[in-house]
Amino acid sequence: MENPTLKIIFAPEGALEIVNKAYRICYESEAKEKPGTREDFIKGFLRVKHESPIEHIGVIFELTGVSRACTQQIERHRIGSYNERSLRYVDATNIECVTPVGIEKNPEALKLYNQVVSKAKSTYKKLLELGVKKEDARACLPLSTTSHLLFTYNLRQIRHFLSERLSPRAQREVRLVATLMYQYMEDLYPWLVEDLADAYKAAVARNEEELK
Ligand SMILES: Cc1cc2nc3c(=O)[nH]c(=O)nc-3n(C[C@H](O)[C@H](O)[C@H](O)COP(=O)(O)OP(=O)(O)OC[C@H]3O[C@@H](n4cnc5c(N)ncnc54)[C@H](O)[C@@H]3O)c2cc1C
């Protein structure tokens, strides 16, 4: 079953102060700030899509236990920096594959899938033994082969990623990543994602529905 692990490698402290400063500079209103109003002040701008001030804050994530199908979708987001384990250079003999829940809950499909994964792995191993380079042998590996990704998004891109990938229309595995990301953001920067709470709840409901 899909079971991504998302960790935060770096998330700056003082993000609220920096974002507030960026907005205040726009209106030369630093001197006019009233205590306790920062979060609502920022949320008001996010609602009207004045979002460039939140680009000043970057968060670094580490993602494991996801398929290449999932990392490919994440890497389609162009406003981010990525480093992924290379199958040109890393021996994939012992790298696991993800079994999508849609296959796992169908015994006949699962049997067929496991046969193909097993055959792909033994073929890969055999190709290496025959002297084929890893970068060529990887051609026989399934898209479900797990990967390891480090990526950096600024807060604006995090909001964009969440708005697309919490959707019930997003694929389950990437939606699970978005769900985890939302949870971190809700904890670290609640003012950033308050307006995405309904999307998060819909994602959680969809995640559970897919298990049935
Ligand atoms: C449910 C779902 C289904 C999908 N299905 C497919 C599919 O079948 N085939 C497929 O190829 N892709 C598919 N995608 C991927 C999708 O088309 C986007 O490539 C991906 O979601 C990245 O998002 P993005 O382009 O909005 O923004 P990002 O790349 O994350 O960039 C963020 C924002 O920056 C701006 N931006 C970035 N680059 C440009 C640019 N060159 N010009 C103008 N503005 C820019 C845009 O406002 C963009 O929204 C799917 C995505 C989802 C969520």
PDBQT file of the ligand as one rigid body, heavy atoms in Angstrom, charges set to zero:
ROOT
HETATM    1  C1  LIG A 301      -5.271  16.165 -11.142  1.00  0.00    +0.000 C 
HETATM    2  C2  LIG A 301      -4.123  16.435 -12.063  1.00  0.00    +0.000 A 
HETATM    3  C3  LIG A 301      -4.031  15.774 -13.277  1.00  0.00    +0.000 A 
HETATM    4  C4  LIG A 301      -2.965  16.024 -14.146  1.00  0.00    +0.000 A 
HETATM    5  N1  LIG A 301      -2.895  15.346 -15.339  1.00  0.00    +0.000 NA
HETATM    6  C5  LIG A 301      -1.881  15.598 -16.192  1.00  0.00    +0.000 A 
HETATM    7  C6  LIG A 301      -1.772  14.929 -17.460  1.00  0.00    +0.000 A 
HETATM    8  O1  LIG A 301      -2.611  14.102 -17.797  1.00  0.00    +0.000 OA
HETATM    9  N2  LIG A 301      -0.734  15.195 -18.269  1.00  0.00    +0.000 N 
HETATM   10  C7  LIG A 301       0.220  16.133 -17.929  1.00  0.00    +0.000 A 
HETATM   11  O2  LIG A 301       1.142  16.369 -18.723  1.00  0.00    +0.000 OA
HETATM   12  N3  LIG A 301       0.167  16.774 -16.753  1.00  0.00    +0.000 NA
HETATM   13  C8  LIG A 301      -0.852  16.534 -15.878  1.00  0.00    +0.000 A 
HETATM   14  N4  LIG A 301      -0.886  17.181 -14.667  1.00  0.00    +0.000 N 
HETATM   15  C9  LIG A 301       0.206  18.089 -14.330  1.00  0.00    +0.000 C 
HETATM   16  C10 LIG A 301      -0.184  19.575 -14.527  1.00  0.00    +0.000 C 
HETATM   17  O3  LIG A 301      -0.517  19.858 -15.864  1.00  0.00    +0.000 OA
HETATM   18  C11 LIG A 301       0.964  20.499 -14.088  1.00  0.00    +0.000 C 
HETATM   19  O4  LIG A 301       2.080  20.294 -14.935  1.00  0.00    +0.000 OA
HETATM   20  C12 LIG A 301       1.430  20.237 -12.691  1.00  0.00    +0.000 C 
HETATM   21  O5  LIG A 301       0.326  20.048 -11.843  1.00  0.00    +0.000 OA
HETATM   22  C13 LIG A 301       2.301  21.403 -12.188  1.00  0.00    +0.000 C 
HETATM   23  O6  LIG A 301       1.469  22.478 -11.797  1.00  0.00    +0.000 OA
HETATM   24  P1  LIG A 301       1.451  23.919 -12.446  1.00  0.00    +0.000 P 
HETATM   25  O7  LIG A 301       1.790  23.884 -13.874  1.00  0.00    +0.000 OA
HETATM   26  O8  LIG A 301       0.172  24.597 -12.050  1.00  0.00    +0.000 OA
HETATM   27  O9  LIG A 301       2.467  24.760 -11.671  1.00  0.00    +0.000 OA
HETATM   28  P2  LIG A 301       3.984  24.775 -11.221  1.00  0.00    +0.000 P 
HETATM   29  O10 LIG A 301       4.894  24.206 -12.226  1.00  0.00    +0.000 OA
HETATM   30  O11 LIG A 301       3.966  24.199  -9.854  1.00  0.00    +0.000 OA
HETATM   31  O12 LIG A 301       4.187  26.327 -11.178  1.00  0.00    +0.000 OA
HETATM   32  C14 LIG A 301       3.463  27.139 -10.257  1.00  0.00    +0.000 C 
HETATM   33  C15 LIG A 301       2.741  28.246 -10.987  1.00  0.00    +0.000 C 
HETATM   34  O13 LIG A 301       3.726  29.077 -11.613  1.00  0.00    +0.000 OA
HETATM   35  C16 LIG A 301       3.209  29.558 -12.850  1.00  0.00    +0.000 C 
HETATM   36  N5  LIG A 301       4.044  29.059 -13.939  1.00  0.00    +0.000 N 
HETATM   37  C17 LIG A 301       5.064  28.166 -13.836  1.00  0.00    +0.000 A 
HETATM   38  N6  LIG A 301       5.633  27.978 -15.033  1.00  0.00    +0.000 NA
HETATM   39  C18 LIG A 301       4.934  28.737 -15.906  1.00  0.00    +0.000 A 
HETATM   40  C19 LIG A 301       5.031  28.959 -17.308  1.00  0.00    +0.000 A 
HETATM   41  N7  LIG A 301       5.954  28.362 -18.079  1.00  0.00    +0.000 N 
HETATM   42  N8  LIG A 301       4.168  29.830 -17.875  1.00  0.00    +0.000 NA
HETATM   43  C20 LIG A 301       3.224  30.466 -17.142  1.00  0.00    +0.000 A 
HETATM   44  N9  LIG A 301       3.064  30.301 -15.805  1.00  0.00    +0.000 NA
HETATM   45  C21 LIG A 301       3.917  29.457 -15.202  1.00  0.00    +0.000 A 
HETATM   46  C22 LIG A 301       1.767  29.041 -12.978  1.00  0.00    +0.000 C 
HETATM   47  O14 LIG A 301       0.892  30.012 -12.433  1.00  0.00    +0.000 OA
HETATM   48  C23 LIG A 301       1.791  27.815 -12.109  1.00  0.00    +0.000 C 
HETATM   49  O15 LIG A 301       0.499  27.451 -11.642  1.00  0.00    +0.000 OA
HETATM   50  C24 LIG A 301      -1.945  16.948 -13.791  1.00  0.00    +0.000 A 
HETATM   51  C25 LIG A 301      -2.043  17.620 -12.558  1.00  0.00    +0.000 A 
HETATM   52  C26 LIG A 301      -3.097  17.372 -11.707  1.00  0.00    +0.000 A 
HETATM   53  C27 LIG A 301      -3.157  18.098 -10.365  1.00  0.00    +0.000 C 
ENDROOT
TORSDOF 0
